[in-house]
Amino acid sequence: HPSVEQNIAGEFYENAPIAGNQITGILSTCWRLMWGLGALVAGWLVDRYGGRLMLAVYLLGCGTLCASVLGLYSISSITLVMLLMGGFASIYHPAGLALISHETDSRALPRALGRHGIFGSLGIGATPLAVALVSQFSGNWRTWYALVAVPSFLLAAIFVWQARSHSKNKVQRPPVSEYDEDTQAAWREFWTLVLVAILQG
């Protein structure tokens, strides 16, 4: 989304740069606000329905919204799409990290999380270049969303199939007492990490 914000603003406010900057801020806020707040609900849903199924919901939701952009030509409708897309996108981290944690042996978990972070960062870093190439050949920012919708639907189908056929292959974790000293220390470390993330933001 950040890679096309200026393109969207330019289409609707080509001769009004101040209004264009304002709408860019509104679109960014809508997407990111729901991305953050939705993660709170997504975490509960992942615990209830599992990582694979929720990843399928995330991909189907975002894919459908990306495809819908092709037929939307009012800034109000696009703002609504960004709001909803942020909500669906908020599912990714709770579902993806839970899936990795539950399906990976504890000895291989650090490497799995490291690979997840590396390839995720590569994807984020490569997106502006991909958007630039697509825009150069198509001349339209909507084409990018249409292209993204295709792998979203394909991956969603894979996760639905996996959710049905691999529901019993989770690594069982031993229960931990809420009074365990290690648990208390883990909570302190968790809130320290949250505070650092807030300050970075």
C-alpha positions in Angstrom: 0.0 0.0 0.0 2.7 2.6 0.8 4.1 2.2 -2.7 1.0 3.4 -4.4 -0.3 6.1 -2.0 1.2 8.9 -4.1 -0.3 7.4 -7.2 -3.8 7.3 -5.7 -3.5 10.8 -4.4 -2.2 12.0 -7.8 -5.2 10.5 -9.7 -7.8 12.2 -7.5 -6.0 15.4 -6.7 -3.7 16.0 -9.6 -4.0 19.8 -9.4 -4.4 20.0 -5.7 -1.1 18.8 -4.0 -2.2 19.9 -0.5 -5.4 17.9 -0.8 -3.4 15.0 -2.2 -1.1 15.0 0.8 -4.1 15.0 3.1 -5.7 12.0 1.4 -2.4 10.2 1.5 -2.4 10.7 5.2 -6.0 9.5 5.6 -5.4 6.4 3.5 -2.3 5.5 5.5 -4.0 6.1 8.8 -7.0 4.0 7.9 -4.9 1.1 6.8 -2.4 1.1 9.6 -4.9 1.8 12.4 -6.9 -1.2 11.5 -3.7 -3.2 11.0 -2.7 -2.5 14.6 -6.1 -2.7 16.3 -7.2 -5.8 14.3 -4.2 -7.8 15.5 -5.8 -7.8 19.0 -8.9 -9.6 17.7 -6.8 -11.7 15.2 -4.8 -13.2 18.1 -7.9 -14.5 19.8 -9.3 -15.8 16.5 -6.0 -17.6 15.7 -6.1 -19.4 19.1 -9.7 -20.4 18.4 -9.5 -21.5 14.7 -5.8 -22.1 14.0 -3.1 -20.3 12.0 -3.8 -21.9 8.6 -7.5 -21.1 8.5 -6.9 -17.5 9.6 -4.2 -17.1 7.0 -6.7 -18.2 4.4 -9.2 -15.6 5.7 -6.5 -13.0 5.5 -5.5 -13.9 1.9 -9.1 -14.2 0.7 -10.1 -10.9 2.3 -7.1 -8.9 1.0 -7.3 -10.6 -2.4 -11.0 -9.7 -2.8 -10.4 -6.1 -1.8 -7.4 -5.8 -4.1 -9.5 -7.1 -7.0 -12.4 -4.7 -6.1 -10.1 -1.7 -6.6 -10.4 -2.2 -10.4 -14.0 -1.0 -10.3 -13.7 1.7 -7.7 -13.4 5.3 -8.9 -14.3 7.4 -5.8 -11.9 8.3 -3.1 -14.5 7.4 -0.4 -14.9 3.9 -1.7 -11.1 3.4 -1.9 -10.7 4.8 1.7 -13.3 2.2 2.8 -11.3 -0.6 1.0 -8.1 0.5 2.7 -9.8 0.4 6.1 -11.1 -3.1 5.5 -7.8 -4.2 4.0 -5.9 -3.1 7.0 -8.3 -5.2 9.2 -7.7 -8.3 7.1 -3.9 -7.7 6.9 -3.8 -7.5 10.7 -4.4 -11.3 10.7 -1.0 -12.1 9.1 1.4 -11.7 12.0 -0.6 -13.4 14.7 -1.5 -16.3 12.4 1.8 -16.6 10.7 3.9 -16.5 13.8 1.6 -18.9 15.6 1.7 -21.3 12.7 5.5 -21.3 12.7 5.7 -21.7 16.5 3.2 -24.6 16.6 4.5 -26.5 13.6 8.3 -26.1 14.2 10.4 -28.1 16.6 11.8 -25.9 19.4 15.4 -26.4 18.2 14.6 -25.2 14.7 12.3 -22.4 15.8 14.9 -19.6 15.9 16.1 -20.4 12.4 12.5 -20.6 11.1 11.6 -17.2 12.6 14.8 -15.8 11.2 14.0 -17.0 7.7 10.5 -15.6 8.1 11.9 -12.2 9.0 14.5 -12.1 6.2 12.2 -13.1 3.4 9.5 -10.8 4.8 11.9 -7.9 4.7 13.0 -8.8 1.2 9.4 -8.7 0.1 8.8 -5.3 1.6 12.0 -4.0 0.2 11.3 -5.3 -3.3 7.7 -4.1 -3.5 8.5 -0.4 -4.6 10.6 -1.7 -7.5 7.9 -4.2 -8.5 5.2 -1.5 -8.3 7.4 0.8 -10.4 7.8 -1.8 -13.1 4.1 -2.7 -13.2 3.2 1.0 -13.4 5.7 1.6 -16.1 4.2 -1.1 -18.4 0.5 -0.6 -17.4 0.4 3.1 -16.6 -2.2 2.4 -13.8 -1.7 1.7 -10.1 -4.8 -0.5 -10.1 -3.0 -3.1 -12.1 -0.7 -3.7 -9.2 -3.6 -4.6 -6.9 -5.1 -6.9 -9.6 -1.8 -8.8 -9.9 -1.5 -9.1 -6.1 -5.0 -10.6 -5.9 -4.0 -13.6 -8.0 -1.4 -15.2 -5.7 -3.6 -14.2 -2.7 -6.4 -16.5 -4.0 -4.0 -19.3 -4.9 -2.3 -19.2 -1.5 -5.6 -19.0 0.3 -6.7 -22.3 -1.4 -3.5 -23.9 -0.3 -4.0 -22.9 3.3 -7.7 -24.1 3.3 -6.5 -27.5 2.0 -3.7 -27.7 4.6 -6.1 -26.6 7.4 -8.3 -29.6 6.5 -5.5 -32.2 6.0 -2.9 -31.2 8.7 -5.1 -30.2 11.6 -3.6 -33.0 13.8 0.1 -32.3 13.1 0.8 -29.7 15.8 3.7 -29.8 18.1 2.3 -30.2 21.6 3.6 -27.8 24.2 3.6 -28.7 27.8 1.3 -26.6 30.0 3.0 -23.9 32.0 1.9 -22.8 35.5 0.9 -19.2 35.7 2.9 -19.0 38.9 6.1 -20.3 37.3 9.0 -17.9 37.8 10.1 -18.3 34.2 6.7 -17.2 33.1 6.9 -14.1 35.2 10.3 -13.3 33.6 8.9 -13.9 30.1 6.1 -11.4 30.7 8.7 -8.8 31.8 10.7 -9.4 28.6 7.5 -9.3 26.5 6.5 -5.9 27.8 10.0 -4.6 27.4 9.9 -5.7 23.7 6.5 -4.0 23.3 7.9 -0.8 24.8 10.8 -0.8 22.4 8.5 -1.4 19.5 6.3 1.5 20.5 9.3 3.8 20.8 10.6 2.7 17.4 7.2 3.5 15.9 
